[in-house]
Amino acid sequence: MTDGPHLDPEPDPEKLTGPGGMTLRQIHEQVQKSVERDRAAQAAHKSPVRPQSRWQRWVRYVWSRSGRR
């Protein structure tokens, strides 16, 4: 007994649609672009900064307090 000739065992991802009417291939491409953007933004946000010495932190603290008076 077969399921019928109308059922395709390997549906074409170009024809399957997901949310918003986009094909699965379009959704996959959008996700890849989003991941790349997120990685680039995270890399830019986590720029390597040298740790400040205790002296530099103290000078910055005193300098910022002098502007509030």
ABEGO torsion letter per residue (X at the ends): XBAEAABBABBBAAABBBBGGBBAAAAAAAAAAAAAAAAAAAAAABBBBBBBBAAAAAAAAAAAAAAAX
